[in-house]
Amino acid sequence: MTAKPIMIQGTMSGAGKSLLVAGLCRVLAQDGLRVAPFKSQNMALNSSITAEGAEMGRAQVVQAEAAGVPPEVAMNPILLKPTNDTGSQVIVNGHVLDTMSARDYFAYKHNLVPDIMRAYNDLASRFDVIVIEGAGSPAEINLKDDDIVNMGMAKMVSSPVLLAGDIDRGGVFAQLLGTLMLLEEDELRHMKGLIVNKFRGDKTILDPGLDILRERSGLPVAGVIPYTLLDIDDEDSLSDRLDVRSTKALVDIAVIRLPKVSNFTDFIALDAIDGVGVRYVQRASDLGEPDLIIIPGTKNTLADLKWLRESGIETVLLKRAAAGTPVFGICGGYQILGQEVSDPLGTEGGGTMRGLGLLPIRTVFEPEKCQVRSSGRITQVGGLLSKLSGAAVEGYQIHMGTTVLDGGASVCELVDEDGGESVDGCCEGNVYGSYLHGIFDTKECAEALAGALFEAKGLDASAVKAVDMKAYKEEQYDKLAQVMRDNMDMELVYRIIEEGVK
């Protein structure tokens, strides 16, 4: 069996490709097909760890969930995690290859074509349909040489392409027609349809423009997808979640929006609880008096620690901590809370920096990255968040540093079902740290944390009801699929998949 491909490309970053792929995966799966997502190269700080301990982009994990299949690294063989404005950590087949400048990677990437094709062919041998996601725009004419993710990928696997434009940003007709004008003849033969995405309003007003679009492009309009509010994990740098600046909820959680923030999806479960609001803070003046401060994960701990210091957020954060406000650090945020962070091998640029000094830990970066899924129960912790003691948690660890606890530190351990213990973090007073991404995703842990914050304010903790995140996600994927069915010409889509590229 060799799967039939179909590809979603976009006129720009943020055109909605990731969700369109997820929605199409869901529809095809509902129709009885075994479907897998695929993105040859993803650039994102939001990643996840598979059951085998391999790292892949979060968007492909979401798409796999929508397809009803376990995520596997073959769905995203190359992941680029920016470490600064001009370089990225290059992850191939789930493991770190190297850290490269943009120029060095551009010159090197053609060497990764065999890895891409092995991953794709592996999936193609086991599934009926592969839904491929492009990246950015196929019309970036300065990046066309050795392209491995847009038209280059479409040509490698002879995939038909649907091109999506974002009407919410304006200029969708210029986006779509301009993109087509910049494609070569051998690329245009792959284009089989257009999608107008994120439409608001009365579609009949749009119809005359769609007629002109069909006439000038020679392509059918496969769908006009309305702007729909769905709670599905987004790509990191483009998520509307990070723009939340205020909340009127009973309990206020402030997440420090680090410049290199990663895996901000760690807090979706908390934000889903009635009475709990999660907002993101970039300026010291915006911190205010929250009920909980969270320092999230980061791809560059040293750079973001320096930013905390220079922005003035460190000073106000330390004042809040001294006043008893609980502080919780996850992964890189956990490292930042310690006494010292050291990078002797230059993994993140080199050097040693003093941490915030709120936890008795020291972190040293090493070449090997920890990539492991973990589950169990939190052992006894104290302070305001003591209700977390015994809570069931599951998630994944993904970090470069090794953290050592100073003598006498209170350890935050996970105890698995077999009784084994692993040191995942530590706590002191009302300051807590953990390496576990997704720690709040379980209903038990989310309710314990929110309940503790409610009690601290004299509110009724029994009213706290967390969401079953797995069931909630399934509901959201089904809603997305229904939107696709209602607004896409699925008969055309199936025909395009069947006919392929001629």
C-alpha positions in Angstrom: 0.0 0.0 0.0 1.2 3.5 -0.9 -0.7 6.4 0.5 -2.1 9.1 -1.6 -0.9 12.6 -0.7 -2.6 16.0 -0.5 -0.8 19.2 0.6 -2.0 22.4 2.2 0.3 25.4 1.5 -0.3 29.0 2.6 0.3 32.4 1.2 2.1 33.4 4.4 2.9 32.3 7.9 -0.2 32.3 9.9 -2.6 31.6 7.1 -4.0 28.7 9.1 -2.3 25.8 7.4 -1.8 23.8 10.7 -5.5 23.8 11.6 -6.6 23.2 8.0 -4.4 20.1 8.0 -5.8 19.0 11.4 -9.3 19.5 10.2 -8.8 17.6 7.0 -7.1 14.7 9.0 -10.2 14.5 11.2 -12.6 14.5 8.3 -10.8 11.8 6.5 -10.4 9.7 9.6 -14.1 10.1 10.4 -14.8 8.8 6.8 -12.9 5.6 7.6 -9.5 6.3 6.1 -6.2 5.7 7.9 -4.6 9.2 7.6 -1.3 10.7 8.9 -0.1 14.3 8.9 3.4 15.2 7.6 5.6 18.3 7.7 9.1 17.8 6.4 10.5 20.8 8.3 8.9 22.7 11.1 10.3 25.8 12.8 8.7 26.1 16.2 9.5 26.4 19.9 6.4 24.4 20.8 7.4 20.8 20.7 6.5 17.5 22.3 8.1 14.1 23.1 6.8 10.9 21.6 6.4 7.6 23.5 9.8 6.6 22.0 11.5 9.7 23.4 11.8 11.6 20.1 11.1 15.3 19.8 8.7 16.7 17.2 6.7 19.8 16.5 3.5 20.3 18.5 1.5 21.1 15.4 2.0 17.6 14.0 1.2 16.1 17.4 -2.2 18.0 17.3 -2.7 16.8 13.7 -2.0 13.2 14.7 -4.4 13.5 17.6 -7.0 14.8 15.1 -6.4 11.8 12.9 -6.8 9.5 15.8 -3.3 8.0 15.5 -0.3 8.1 17.9 2.1 10.9 17.0 5.5 9.7 15.7 8.6 11.5 14.7 8.2 10.4 11.0 5.4 13.0 10.8 8.0 15.8 11.4 11.5 14.5 10.6 13.1 18.0 10.8 12.4 20.5 13.6 14.2 23.8 13.9 14.1 25.4 17.3 15.4 29.0 17.2 18.0 29.8 19.8 18.4 33.5 18.7 17.5 35.7 15.7 19.9 34.0 13.3 20.4 30.4 14.5 18.5 27.3 15.4 18.9 24.0 17.1 18.5 21.4 14.3 16.6 18.3 15.3 16.5 15.4 12.8 14.4 12.3 13.4 13.7 13.5 16.9 17.2 14.1 18.1 19.6 17.0 18.1 21.9 17.1 15.1 23.6 20.5 15.8 23.0 24.2 16.3 23.4 26.1 13.0 23.2 29.7 11.8 20.5 30.3 9.2 23.1 30.6 6.5 24.8 27.3 7.4 21.5 25.5 7.6 20.4 26.8 4.2 23.6 25.4 2.7 23.2 22.1 4.6 19.5 21.3 4.3 19.7 19.4 1.0 21.6 16.7 2.9 18.4 16.0 4.8 16.4 15.0 1.8 17.1 11.3 2.4 15.8 11.6 6.0 12.7 13.3 4.8 12.0 10.7 2.1 12.6 7.8 4.5 10.1 9.3 7.0 7.5 10.0 4.3 7.9 6.6 2.6 7.6 4.9 6.0 4.3 6.6 6.6 3.1 6.1 3.1 3.6 2.3 3.4 1.2 2.2 6.4 -1.5 4.8 5.8 -4.2 5.5 3.1 -3.7 9.3 2.9 -0.9 11.6 3.9 -1.9 15.3 4.6 1.2 17.4 4.1 1.7 20.9 5.6 3.9 23.4 3.9 5.7 26.3 5.7 5.4 30.0 5.2 4.9 30.7 1.6 5.9 28.8 -1.6 6.6 32.2 -3.2 9.6 33.1 -1.2 11.7 33.4 -4.3 15.0 33.9 -2.3 14.5 30.5 -0.6 13.4 28.3 -3.5 16.8 26.7 -4.1 16.8 23.3 -2.5 13.3 23.8 -1.1 12.3 20.8 1.1 9.1 21.9 2.6 6.8 23.6 0.0 6.9 23.0 -3.7 10.1 21.1 -3.4 8.3 18.6 -1.1 5.2 18.5 -3.4 7.4 17.6 -6.3 9.3 14.9 -4.4 6.2 13.0 -3.6 4.0 14.2 -6.6 1.4 15.7 -4.3 -1.5 17.9 -5.4 -1.7 21.2 -3.5 -4.4 23.4 -2.0 -3.3 27.0 -1.5 -4.8 28.8 1.5 -5.0 32.6 2.0 -5.9 34.5 5.1 -8.7 36.9 4.4 -8.8 38.2 8.0 -5.5 40.0 7.4 -6.8 41.6 4.2 -5.7 41.4 0.6 -6.6 37.7 0.1 -7.0 38.0 -3.6 -3.6 39.5 -4.0 -2.2 36.9 -1.7 -3.5 34.0 -3.7 -3.0 35.4 -7.3 0.3 36.9 -6.4 1.6 33.6 -5.0 0.5 31.8 -8.2 2.2 34.4 -10.4 5.5 33.7 -8.7 5.4 30.0 -9.2 7.1 28.1 -12.1 5.3 26.0 -14.6 6.4 22.8 -13.0 5.1 24.1 -9.7 1.7 25.3 -11.0 0.9 21.8 -12.3 0.6 20.8 -8.6 -1.8 23.5 -7.7 -5.4 22.1 -7.7 -7.5 24.4 -5.7 -7.7 27.5 -3.5 -9.0 28.1 0.1 -10.1 31.4 1.5 -9.5 31.0 5.3 -10.7 33.0 8.3 -13.7 34.7 6.7 -16.0 36.8 8.7 -19.4 38.0 7.6 -21.9 37.4 4.7 -20.4 35.0 2.2 -22.6 36.3 -0.6 -20.7 39.6 -0.5 -17.5 37.6 -1.3 -19.0 35.6 -4.2 -18.2 38.1 -7.0 -14.5 38.1 -5.9 -14.5 34.3 -5.9 -15.7 34.3 -9.5 -12.9 36.6 -10.5 -10.5 34.4 -8.5 -11.6 31.3 -10.4 -11.4 33.1 -13.7 -7.9 34.6 -13.2 -6.3 31.5 -11.5 -8.0 28.8 -13.6 -8.4 26.9 -10.3 -11.5 26.0 -8.3 -12.2 27.5 -4.9 -12.2 24.4 -2.6 -13.6 26.3 0.4 -14.3 29.5 2.3 -13.6 28.7 5.9 -15.2 31.0 8.5 -13.2 32.5 11.3 -14.1 30.0 14.1 -13.2 30.1 17.8 -11.7 26.7 18.6 -9.5 25.9 21.5 -6.8 23.9 19.8 -3.1 24.1 20.4 -1.5 26.8 18.1 1.9 27.3 16.7 3.9 29.2 19.3 4.9 32.5 17.8 1.5 33.1 16.2 -0.9 32.2 19.0 -3.5 34.7 20.1 -3.1 33.3 23.7 0.1 35.2 24.1 -1.6 38.5 23.5 -3.8 38.2 26.6 -2.8 41.1 28.9 -5.6 41.2 31.5 -8.2 39.1 33.1 -11.2 39.7 35.4 -11.3 36.2 36.7 -11.5 35.3 40.4 -8.0 33.9 40.3 -5.3 35.7 38.3 -2.3 33.7 37.0 0.5 35.7 35.4 2.8 33.9 33.0 6.0 35.7 32.2 6.2 36.0 28.4 9.8 35.3 27.8 11.3 36.2 24.4 12.1 32.6 23.7 9.1 31.1 25.5 8.4 27.5 24.6 5.5 25.1 25.2 3.1 27.8 26.4 0.4 25.1 25.9 1.3 24.0 29.4 -1.3 26.4 30.8 -4.3 25.7 28.6 -5.8 23.4 31.2 -5.6 26.1 33.9 -7.2 28.7 31.6 -10.1 26.3 30.9 -11.2 26.3 34.6 -14.1 28.7 35.4 -12.9 31.5 37.6 -9.3 31.2 36.6 -7.6 33.6 34.2 -4.2 33.2 32.5 -2.5 36.3 31.2 1.0 36.9 29.7 3.3 39.6 31.0 6.1 41.3 29.1 6.6 44.5 31.1 7.3 44.9 34.8 4.5 47.4 35.2 2.0 44.8 34.0 2.8 42.2 36.6 0.5 43.6 39.3 -0.5 41.4 42.2 -1.4 38.0 40.7 -2.3 35.0 42.7 0.4 32.9 41.0 3.4 33.7 38.9 4.6 31.2 36.3 7.9 31.2 34.5 7.5 29.0 31.5 9.9 27.0 29.4 12.4 28.7 27.2 14.7 27.7 24.4 17.4 30.0 25.6 17.5 30.1 29.4 20.5 32.4 29.7 19.2 35.0 27.2 15.8 35.0 28.8 17.3 35.3 32.3 19.2 38.3 31.1 16.0 39.7 29.6 14.2 39.3 33.0 16.9 41.2 34.6 17.1 44.0 32.1 13.4 44.4 31.7 12.9 45.0 35.4 10.6 42.0 35.8 13.1 40.2 38.0 12.9 43.0 40.6 9.1 43.1 40.8 8.9 39.3 40.7 11.2 39.0 43.6 9.2 41.5 45.6 6.0 39.5 44.9 7.7 36.3 45.9 9.0 37.9 49.2 5.4 39.0 49.9 4.3 35.3 49.7 3.0 35.1 46.1 3.6 31.6 44.9 6.0 31.2 41.9 6.1 28.2 39.7 8.9 27.5 37.1 8.7 24.9 34.4 11.7 23.5 32.6 13.8 26.6 31.6 11.7 28.6 34.1 12.7 26.1 36.8 16.3 26.6 35.9 15.9 30.4 36.1 14.6 30.1 39.7 17.8 28.6 40.9 21.1 30.0 42.2 23.1 29.7 39.0 22.9 28.6 35.4 26.1 27.6 33.6 26.8 26.8 30.0 30.5 25.7 29.8 30.2 24.2 26.3 28.4 27.0 24.7 25.1 25.1 24.1 23.2 28.4 24.4 26.0 30.8 23.8 28.2 30.1 26.8 28.8 31.7 30.2 27.5 31.5 33.7 24.8 33.7 35.2 23.3 34.1 38.6 19.7 32.9 38.7 16.8 34.5 40.6 17.9 32.7 43.8 14.5 31.5 44.8 15.3 27.7 44.7 18.5 26.0 46.1 19.5 24.5 42.7 22.3 24.9 40.2 22.0 24.0 36.5 24.8 23.0 34.1 24.1 22.6 30.4 25.4 19.5 28.8 25.5 18.2 25.2 22.9 15.5 25.7 19.3 16.5 25.7 16.9 14.9 28.1 13.9 13.7 26.1 11.5 11.4 28.1 7.8 11.0 28.9 7.0 10.8 32.6 4.0 10.0 34.7 3.2 9.3 38.3 2.2 11.2 41.4 3.8 14.2 43.1 5.3 13.4 46.5 4.8 15.6 49.5 5.2 19.4 48.9 4.7 22.2 51.3 3.7 25.9 51.1 0.6 27.4 49.7 0.3 24.8 46.9 0.6 21.8 49.3 -2.7 20.5 47.8 -0.5 19.3 44.8 0.8 16.5 47.1 -0.3 13.2 45.7 -1.7 14.6 42.5 -1.5 12.4 39.4 0.5 14.0 36.6 1.8 13.0 33.2 3.9 14.9 30.6 7.3 15.0 29.1 10.8 16.4 29.9 12.8 18.1 27.3 15.9 20.0 28.4 19.6 20.3 27.9 20.6 21.1 31.5 21.4 18.9 34.5 20.1 20.3 37.7 21.7 19.6 41.1 20.0 20.4 44.4 21.9 22.0 47.2 22.0 20.1 50.5 18.8 20.3 52.5 16.6 21.2 49.5 13.0 19.9 49.5 12.7 17.6 46.5 9.6 17.4 44.3 9.5 13.8 43.1 7.3 11.8 40.9 6.4 8.3 42.1 5.3 6.0 39.2 2.9 3.1 39.4 5.7 0.7 40.2 6.9 2.7 43.2 10.0 4.1 41.5 10.9 7.7 42.2 12.5 10.3 40.0 13.6 13.8 41.0 11.7 16.1 38.7 12.0 19.4 40.6 12.1 21.0 44.0 10.2 23.4 46.2 11.0 25.9 49.0 8.4 27.9 50.8 6.0 29.1 48.1 8.4 28.6 45.2 8.1 25.5 43.1 10.0 24.2 40.1 9.5 21.2 37.8 11.0 19.9 34.5 7.7 18.3 33.5 5.9 19.9 30.6 2.1 19.3 30.8 2.2 19.0 34.5 -1.2 20.8 34.8 -2.9 18.8 32.1 -4.4 16.2 34.3 -7.7 17.0 35.9 -6.4 16.1 39.3 -3.4 18.4 39.2 -5.2 21.3 37.7 -8.0 21.1 40.3 -5.5 20.8 43.1 -3.6 23.9 42.0 -6.6 26.0 41.3 -8.3 24.8 44.5 -5.2 26.0 46.5 -5.4 29.4 44.9 -9.1 29.7 45.6 -8.6 28.7 49.2 -5.8 31.3 49.6 -8.3 34.0 48.6 -11.1 32.7 50.9 -13.1 31.3 48.0 -14.9 28.0 47.8 -12.5 25.5 46.4 -15.2 22.9 45.9 -16.5 25.0 43.0 -13.3 24.3 41.1 -13.9 21.9 38.2 -11.1 21.2 35.8 -11.7 20.0 32.2 -10.9 16.5 31.1 -8.3 17.7 28.5 -8.4 14.6 26.4 -12.2 14.6 26.0 -12.1 18.4 25.5 -9.6 18.1 22.7 -11.7 15.4 21.0 -14.7 17.7 21.1 -12.7 20.5 19.6 -11.4 18.3 16.8 -14.9 17.2 16.0 -16.0 20.8 15.8 -13.2 21.7 13.5 -14.1 18.7 11.3 -17.7 19.9 11.1 -16.6 23.4 10.1 -14.5 21.8 7.3 -17.4 19.6 6.1 -19.8 22.6 6.1 -17.5 24.9 4.2 -15.2 22.8 2.0 -16.1 21.1 -1.2 -15.2 17.6 0.1 -16.3 15.9 -3.1 -13.7 18.1 -4.9 -11.0 17.3 -2.3 -11.6 13.6 -2.6 -11.3 13.9 -6.4 -8.1 15.8 -6.1 -6.7 13.2 -3.8 -7.7 10.4 -6.1 -6.5 12.0 -9.3 -3.2 13.3 -7.9 -0.9 15.3 -10.2 -1.1 14.7 -13.9 
